[in-house]
Amino acid sequence: MSGHEGPWLAEGSDDILQENMVISVEPGIYWRQGGYRHSDTVLITADGYRKLTDFPSDLESMALA
């Protein structure tokens, strides 16, 4: 096991998401001075997905004052 393992949610990936898989969605923004990554854990369902992470995801809630 490593820091990250498939299935991959990336352009060019051949991985197929299947019902009952649990995956993390981790978009990131980076620049010279640093960066930011937000992570959600989701369950793949028969009709889409269900977010398991219960944290705010709007920019104002995630930014430091």
Helices and strands as residue ranges (DSSP letters): E 22-25, E 28-31, E 34-37, E 40-45, E 48-51, H 59-62
